[in-house]
Structures are given as C-alpha cells and as structure tokens.
Amino acid sequence: MAITRREFVGGLLISLAAGRVLARTRLAQASSGAGLTPNVFVHVAPDGAVTIVCHRSEMGQGVRSTLPALLADELGADPQRVRIDQADGDKKYGDQNTDGSSSIRNRYEELRRVAAAARAMLIAAAAKKWGVPADSLQARDHAVWNGKRSLGFGELADAAGKLPVPKPEEIKLRPRSEMKHVFRALPLVDGPAIVNGAAKFGADLRLEGMLVAVIARPPVVGGKVVRFDPKRALAVPGVKRVIQMPQPQGAVGFQPWGGVAVLAENTWAAMRGREALQIEWDPGANASYDSDRYRGDLSASVHKPGKPARNVGDVESALAKAARLVEAEYHVPHLAHVPMEPPAALARFGDGACEVWAPTQNPQAARTEIARVLGIPEEKTTCHVTFLGGAFGRKSKADFVSEAAFLAREARVPVRVQWTREDDVRHDYYNAVNTQLLTAGLDSEGKVIAWRQRTAFPPIATTFDASVAGPREGDLQQGVTDLPLAVPNVRAETCDAPAHARIGWLRSVYNIFHAFAAGSFIDELAHARKRDPRESLLEVIGPPRIVTLAELGIPQLRNYGAPLEKHPIDTARLRTVIERATKMANWDNRSTRALGLAAHRSFLCYVAAVISVVRDRAGKIAVDEAWVAADAGTVVNVDRARSQMEGAVLFGMSHAFYGGATMKGGVTEQSNFHDYRLIRMSQAPRRIHVEIVESEGPPCGIGEPGVPPIAPAIANAIFALTGQRIRELPLMRAGVV
Amino acid sequence: MIRLQVNGANRELDVDPEMPLLWALRDVLGLTGTKYGCGQALCGACTVHLDGEVVRSCVTPVGRAQGRSVITIEGLSPDGSHPLQKAWCDLAVPQCGFCQAGQIMTAAALLAKSPKPRDEEIDHSLAGNLCRCGTYGRIRAAIKRAAEVAGE
C-alpha cells in the first residue's frame, strides 16, 4: 500500500465529518516564504492572520487557552485574530511531555521570548518603512504604532520576514503593565467546540476503510497467551480479523501489554468478538500478587530500619530520650487514573511509515515507542494530538498508541484501538501502593525534637527496570526529603517494596501518600499536645525562612528540575497559604464546625486546604465546603488555575473516599465505576473557595499541587468531627463514607 | 432496517437492533459528540434524549429507538446557542470536556421539566453523570444561570 503524506492528510480531512479537528491549520504558509516565521511557534501571514502553535496537549488544564494567549499578548496581537495550531509530536518544539505541571513553569520566559522576537521584527520592519528609530515604536492591537500612525501586522509581515531573527539575549520582554490580557481570567478557547460536541477526542476520528480493535489483554501483568481459538470471534457479524499482539519483553515500560485483538467494522462488533474469543492464559510470575497480603509485607518493611535518605542530628538518640513518643502507620493503596475518556488511538501504516492520531500527553514518546514496536526509524512516524478526555498521567504512556500502530501494519488497513472501561481499570499504570511509619519524639514541654519517617512503595522505576526493589532516595523528593520541618533531629528512610503491578505516575504521584501521612501526622501531634492544629502546623514548619539543603539533611534536591536559587523551599510562602486558607474558612471562629487543615509544597507550588465535614442523613461523612489557597508564583490564566484547584478538591476526594485498586491472584478486582467509584455531583461540596495568591515570582506548577493536601485535610476534619483517626485510604474501608 | 429520527432528520440504519444506540450514533452515523465512558450506564457520558427523555445510549438497543426521535448534543441547538451551552461557555465549565455533552443533555432534560430547579433536583438529576476533572460546582452554577436566562 503506497500512500504519500499528502494523501494521508487529504484522506483524513475527506473522511472526517464536518467538525473541528485540533490541527486545523499548519504553518504551511511558512514553507511558501510568505509572511513572518521567526521560529516554529509563531507565524504572521500577509493577511494579518497570526498562527500560534500550542505544542502541549490539552487535557482539561486549559493549556490551549493559556500558552497561545501568553505569546499573543507578548506579540501585541488581537486575540480575535489568532489561530491556534496544535503541534504534532516533533523535537523541534523542545519538550512536549505534558506532565509534571510543567507547561508554564518550564517554558514561560522562553516562549515569551519567541513571541517577543516576532514583535521586534515587526517593529524593525515598521521603523525601516517610516525611517524612524525602532525604540520609538510600539506593537499593540495587531499593529505597530508611531504615535497615531499605524501599520497592521499583516502589512508588515513580508518585510519583517526578510529581517534577521534577533538573538534571544537581545530580546526585551514587555513589562507586566503592558500585557493586556494575561495574568487574569482568560476565555476558554475550546468551550464552544466542547459544548456542541464538535471537539475531536481520541476515538472521534475515522479513516476510510478503518477497523476498530478491542484487545483481550493478559489478566495479569507479564502474563502470556498460551493458545487461542478465533473461530467464534470471527463468526460474530462485523468481525474481520483476529490478531495476536506482540509479547512484551523485559521491563513493561510503554510496551503494549500483549494479548489478542479483535478487529471489526464497528466498536460493538469488536467488543462482542472479544467476548467470544477462547484464550488460554499463562498468568506468569505476578499471579501470586495479593494486595491485602502485600499490605502486610509493606508494614513489616517499614517496621525495620531502611536506607537513609535524609538525616539531620541524631534521631535514634533523640527518640530514646524523648519524654513522649507518637507513632502512626499510614497506608494508601494503588490508585487508578480512570480519565473519563478511556485510552483510544487511530493509526495508519503504509510505505514503511506510520501516522497516528491520539489523545497523548507525550507525542514524542509515542513516536519513539511506535518506531520501536514497528522496527522503523522515528522519522517515519507522525503523531497528531487530539483533545484528551482527561489524562492525569495515564496518557503520557504510549502503550495504547503503539497497539494501534502495530495493528494497522498487521491488518493493512487503518485501525482505531478502543479500550473499554474495564480494560482501563484493570490494565492501568497504577499509582504506587504505599505504607509509612512516622515516629515523633516530644520533650517534656511537648516540643517536637525528633521526626522519623519510613516509606515503602514500589516506585515507577520498576516499570522500566524489573530489578528495582524499592524506592530510592530521589523518589522521596516528593514530600519527604523536601518537607520543611523545624525539628532538630530528622531522619527519612526508604524501605523495600518490590512491584507486582504496572506502576506509573498519577497527578501529583508520590506526593499523594507522602502528604497524606505527613499532613495527618502533624495533626496527630497537635492533638497529642493539645494544641490548635493550625498553630501546631505552623510551629512544625517553623519560622519564615529559605530552607537549605543542610537543614533538610540531604546532599541535593532535584526540586522538580528547577534551580533552588530560583525556586527555593520558602516557608514564608507555605505559611502564607495556610494563613489565607484558614482565614477564608474562618478557622478562629469555627465553633462547632469540623474543619481539617493540610498544606503541601509540590511542583514548586504551595497549597493549603481547609475541608469541612458533616454527617449526612445516613450518618456518613460528607464534605460540605472547602477552602484552598495556592501560591503558584506568576499565574498566566487565573481562571484555569482556579478550575485546577476546584478540580483537585474533587480528585482528592475521590481518592480519599473510594480510591483503591486491589489485586487477587494478580488480577485487579475492580472493573468499572460501580466498584472503582468516583465522587458524584450530589457529593460535591456546596462551595469550593479558591484564592490564588497574587505574585510576580517565577511561575510554578498548577495542575497537580492542589491534590496532595485534600486527603489529609479530610482525615483531619473527620477527626475533628468524630475523634476517629483515619490512617488508611480509602475511607470506604473504614465504613465512614 | 431501523427507522428513526436523529436530530430532526429521518434515518434508516441497517444494523442489528441489539446494537447499543451509542455505537449506532458514533460508528454508523458519525455523530461523535456522544461519548463512550463505561458501557454500563454508570457514567452518563453517552446521555441522549429519546422522545425527550434522558437515556444512557450505551445500554439502549438501537431497536428501541425504532420510530422515535433521538436528540444528541449535535442537535441540542443549531448553533450552540441553547441557554445551557451559552452558560457553560460563560462560566468556563469544561475542563477536558469529555463528559460535558452528557452533562448538558441531562441538564437540558431537567430544565425542560423543571425550569427553575432547586439544588437537590440538580444534584439528583445529574448524579448519574461523572466528571473526573471535578467541574460539578460550575455545572450547578451554569444550570442556574441558564434557568435564569431562559426565564427572562
């Protein structure tokens, strides 16, 4: 099958129903030499149309409403005349892995410079035309101005395009006062397409002659197909092919999980065909995995000394001479992502090249994995990015994309792989299961003089290297080794925890359980000392200061990839969000209200949450109100920052109430929303109050940091209401919800 | 042959009457605004109207729509101007957007029956529509906004 690239694209456009595809426009104008294209992100056409590339994936965080607006504002463009072009996966854009709450925090200045370069060239072109110095001109409202005279961007585009591109260090960014649109609530650019059903997600595209594939995957990770009989599946009307998937080799990584695929004319036929398959499985080495029993193993692991990851003073001596010890063990199970859109991807293969359309957070990694699975060079792969129907880390893994690529080659027709919800729940890259033991020593006046924290979980590294047997020091930089403590003796230890499930990162990752344990334990210390929990929390954090590596007792801190000089651990900021959240919640006059408080720094952002709980008519715990204060430094789109914090309350509530994938015989026991439950509207708090601290500091993460403080704040509120201390999630297990 | 009306147009479908309406809409008619989220009427992403009533199309055999009228998100208004669609945009309700067609279709059926719904009615009506991004608070506010606008 010989298909040229042009026919690929043409074929897609022809077969798509009228509607909005993300990648509507390309920077094709650039190749004709018309207009201004100073870099891969910005194009100004001679008709004045400005195209800005969004190189990050839209998954609900609002990046398409934010990044292009930042560039447009720096440029001086009229937002109404800006088109957004969704980038394919391509190294020319730099990192595209939309993960780690990094889109703004890592590229803020660089992308502003990209737009400022275009602006400088438009101004230079106008200066030349008018014969005036460039520094007397201004770019705003889609034109360059000299007093009351102006030349539109379109009129200048061709001339500007012939000028040299200024060096980044020569480019001056606009002062904040000149930015007209950003740093406040920005319009939701994709709102209209979403509310009329036109927005295209992973399963919404079709190609001529396409088949839909549903795959029967080994029930246990690492399992194998021994034999299978396709006859009954092939007898289902609409089923066209049955194809065995490649068996993953070595560490699971992003490899397809294996199994047998049923390809059919429509999704329903493929699902029915899969039900009719007869497969004999070899469950493999993980068939002994029992998460209840494993919980006991983790508990035993944290009751023995581990490997030191943080050390200040002499914890063991301090604990030995403490007037009083407080000790608690916490447990958080595997958590599943369950984005509302189960994984899906469309692929086409021909002439040694593969083209995919996928709701991927990481289109470059998808290309790498497709090239590996197909044994073709990466240059022969193309990855277009659709809207993502939720992702939360799940869709940065390329397994589902390369499944489609493999099947498209084998079937010799375009193939769209559709995961069912059951596939999604049972074959996730789960967040690590975790047990921690925290021990504090108090002196005779109740001051905390020692803090020992042991943590055991199978880290993400196990997914890529099967020999890894437990967390390493670097894994503790999410809420353990970077935790500011005004305690003279501190020690953190990693304890062994081999993996028997596929582990991956889920929105805020290890911070989820580290914040749950530390946030709960600090509250326990307050009650043990008969102190107000906020006052106690502020005391344990200590006075406003920049926390040094020496104080933390660690040799280095990855600090989410940011230099400590730019993004120090600043307890003043942590204290501020605690004060703001508790002030909003009227903490000092809370009277009989049961409020719980927790605060956490992650992805360089500081978040405090206060949660109010009540008993509902059935006597169960309900969250009726929440207050969140966040300091994320400079915030480009204040409304999307708010919506991320609002969403984080619900996301955290779902983990706290119901989260937990459990395994028996290596098989995940849950399968769909009846047994992997999420918070429903009737359980959502009546009000969620969000305060975003105004700041001109360097931008921090937004998407993830709202999640970690929610579960401990809920547990602390439950203690305030009932006196019952919850040390294990989900709350469902204790019967309180 | 199944004869039905979809978004006001007469359609004939040569499919197994047992095929869920969801897949008939998405795979046969190309109306992809209606989403697959669970296949078991647990999440509401596939919600459409069948003769004005809310149904979960993932568990509704297309045969049951024989001779009846189906409205999907694509047919809720000709141009995205339904008061709910406008309120959804005004209040920036969607995050990822995947569940929102189902949320809006459920809310539209609620407003048709109860033009000024109380909080409890909203919560009750939309309890079957999951949102993993956590937009529930804004959904409630947008329904109230739409109810006000429609009442003016």
Chai-1 contact restraints between the chains, C-beta under 6 A:
chainA,res_idxA,chainB,res_idxB,connection_type,confidence,min_distance_angstrom,max_distance_angstrom,comment,restraint_id
A,A17,B,G30,contact,1.0,0.0,6.0,A-B,restraint_1
A,M59,B,C96,contact,1.0,0.0,6.0,A-B,restraint_2
A,G60,B,Q95,contact,1.0,0.0,6.0,A-B,restraint_3
A,G60,B,C96,contact,1.0,0.0,6.0,A-B,restraint_4
A,G60,B,C133,contact,1.0,0.0,6.0,A-B,restraint_5
A,L188,B,A92,contact,1.0,0.0,6.0,A-B,restraint_6
A,G191,B,C89,contact,1.0,0.0,6.0,A-B,restraint_7
A,P192,B,G80,contact,1.0,0.0,6.0,A-B,restraint_8
A,I194,B,P94,contact,1.0,0.0,6.0,A-B,restraint_9
A,I194,B,G97,contact,1.0,0.0,6.0,A-B,restraint_10
A,I194,B,Q100,contact,1.0,0.0,6.0,A-B,restraint_11
A,V195,B,Q85,contact,1.0,0.0,6.0,A-B,restraint_12
A,V195,B,W88,contact,1.0,0.0,6.0,A-B,restraint_13
A,N196,B,G80,contact,1.0,0.0,6.0,A-B,restraint_14
A,G197,B,G33,contact,1.0,0.0,6.0,A-B,restraint_15
A,G197,B,I73,contact,1.0,0.0,6.0,A-B,restraint_16
A,G197,B,E74,contact,1.0,0.0,6.0,A-B,restraint_17
A,G197,B,A101,contact,1.0,0.0,6.0,A-B,restraint_18
A,A199,B,G97,contact,1.0,0.0,6.0,A-B,restraint_19
A,D204,B,T32,contact,1.0,0.0,6.0,A-B,restraint_20
A,N266,B,W23,contact,1.0,0.0,6.0,A-B,restraint_21
A,N266,B,D27,contact,1.0,0.0,6.0,A-B,restraint_22
A,T267,B,W23,contact,1.0,0.0,6.0,A-B,restraint_23
A,T267,B,D27,contact,1.0,0.0,6.0,A-B,restraint_24
A,W268,B,M19,contact,1.0,0.0,6.0,A-B,restraint_25
A,W268,B,W23,contact,1.0,0.0,6.0,A-B,restraint_26
A,P339,B,R132,contact,1.0,0.0,6.0,A-B,restraint_27
A,M340,B,G37,contact,1.0,0.0,6.0,A-B,restraint_28
A,M340,B,F98,contact,1.0,0.0,6.0,A-B,restraint_29
A,M340,B,C99,contact,1.0,0.0,6.0,A-B,restraint_30
A,M340,B,R132,contact,1.0,0.0,6.0,A-B,restraint_31
A,E341,B,F98,contact,1.0,0.0,6.0,A-B,restraint_32
A,G389,B,C96,contact,1.0,0.0,6.0,A-B,restraint_33
A,G389,B,F98,contact,1.0,0.0,6.0,A-B,restraint_34
A,G390,B,C96,contact,1.0,0.0,6.0,A-B,restraint_35
A,G390,B,R132,contact,1.0,0.0,6.0,A-B,restraint_36
A,R421,B,C38,contact,1.0,0.0,6.0,A-B,restraint_37
A,D639,B,A92,contact,1.0,0.0,6.0,A-B,restraint_38
A,G647,B,Q95,contact,1.0,0.0,6.0,A-B,restraint_39
A,G647,B,C133,contact,1.0,0.0,6.0,A-B,restraint_40
A,G647,B,G134,contact,1.0,0.0,6.0,A-B,restraint_41
A,L650,B,G134,contact,1.0,0.0,6.0,A-B,restraint_42
A,F651,B,G134,contact,1.0,0.0,6.0,A-B,restraint_43
A,N672,B,C38,contact,1.0,0.0,6.0,A-B,restraint_44
A,N672,B,Q40,contact,1.0,0.0,6.0,A-B,restraint_45
A,N672,B,L42,contact,1.0,0.0,6.0,A-B,restraint_46
A,F673,B,C38,contact,1.0,0.0,6.0,A-B,restraint_47
A,F673,B,L42,contact,1.0,0.0,6.0,A-B,restraint_48
A,F673,B,C43,contact,1.0,0.0,6.0,A-B,restraint_49
A,H674,B,L42,contact,1.0,0.0,6.0,A-B,restraint_50
A,L678,B,L130,contact,1.0,0.0,6.0,A-B,restraint_51
A,R680,B,A127,contact,1.0,0.0,6.0,A-B,restraint_52
A,M681,B,D123,contact,1.0,0.0,6.0,A-B,restraint_53
A,M681,B,L126,contact,1.0,0.0,6.0,A-B,restraint_54
A,M681,B,A127,contact,1.0,0.0,6.0,A-B,restraint_55
A,M681,B,Y136,contact,1.0,0.0,6.0,A-B,restraint_56
A,S682,B,D123,contact,1.0,0.0,6.0,A-B,restraint_57
A,S682,B,A127,contact,1.0,0.0,6.0,A-B,restraint_58
A,A684,B,Y136,contact,1.0,0.0,6.0,A-B,restraint_59
A,I688,B,G137,contact,1.0,0.0,6.0,A-B,restraint_60
